[in-house]
Each structure stands twice: as structure tokens, then as C-alpha cells.
């Protein structure tokens, strides 16, 4: 992982992030995808679901 290989660059990349980490595809993105393909989403239409750890709230 580049966090260990390039600690200064990683620190600079996560500094503006609300959770002070970058996304993890398996932990952060996959659950949203699984929800969207499940039967639990039958009444959701035309939505944009941001999975960005709150980054868009900063802009």
C-alpha cells in the first residue's frame, strides 16, 4: 500500500478529507453497490449517491 511506501504524499492526499483516509473500494463502495442491486432499493429512482466520505460537503 502506498500509505507505507510514501507517507508524506499519503498525508497530503488525506489532509483535506473529512475522515482523514482515502476510500477503500471493498469497505466503502461495495456496500453501496450491494444495496443498489438488492430488493431493498425498489422505491429509489433517479438518485445520485455520493460515496466520497463527505468530500463534496467541503466544496
C-alpha positions as CSV (number, residue, x, y, z in Angstrom):
1,X,0.0,0.0,0.0
2,X,1.3,3.4,-0.9
3,X,0.5,4.7,2.6
4,X,3.5,3.0,4.0
5,X,5.7,3.5,0.9
6,X,5.0,7.2,0.5
7,X,3.9,8.5,3.9
8,X,4.3,12.2,3.1
9,X,2.3,12.0,-0.1
10,X,-0.4,10.0,1.6
11,X,-0.6,12.6,4.4
12,X,-1.0,15.3,1.8
13,X,-3.7,13.4,0.0
14,X,-5.8,12.7,3.1
15,X,-5.3,16.1,4.8
16,X,-8.4,17.6,3.1
17,X,-10.5,14.5,3.6
18,X,-13.1,14.7,6.4
19,X,-12.3,11.1,7.6
20,X,-8.5,11.6,7.1
21,X,-8.3,8.5,4.9
22,X,-8.8,7.5,1.3
23,X,-11.7,5.3,0.2
24,X,-11.5,1.6,0.4
25,X,-13.3,0.0,-2.5
26,X,-14.3,-3.1,-0.6
27,X,-15.3,-1.4,2.7
28,X,-16.8,1.8,1.3
29,X,-18.0,1.3,-2.3
30,X,-19.1,-2.3,-2.3
31,X,-21.8,-2.0,0.3
32,X,-23.5,0.8,-1.6
33,X,-23.4,-1.2,-4.8
34,X,-24.8,-4.2,-3.0
35,X,-27.7,-2.1,-1.7
36,X,-28.4,-0.7,-5.2
37,X,-28.7,-4.2,-6.7
38,X,-30.8,-5.5,-3.8
39,X,-34.5,-5.8,-3.4
40,X,-34.3,-3.1,-0.7
41,X,-34.0,-0.4,-3.3
42,X,-37.3,-0.9,-5.1
43,X,-38.6,2.6,-4.4
44,X,-35.4,4.6,-5.2
45,X,-35.3,6.2,-8.6
46,X,-33.1,8.8,-10.2
47,X,-30.7,9.4,-7.3
48,X,-27.1,10.3,-7.2
49,X,-25.5,8.6,-4.3
50,X,-22.1,10.1,-3.4
51,X,-19.7,7.7,-1.8
52,X,-16.9,10.2,-1.1
53,X,-16.6,10.3,2.7
54,X,-18.1,13.8,2.8
55,X,-15.6,15.4,0.5
56,X,-18.4,17.1,-1.6
57,X,-19.7,18.7,1.5
58,X,-16.5,20.7,1.7
59,X,-16.8,22.4,-1.7
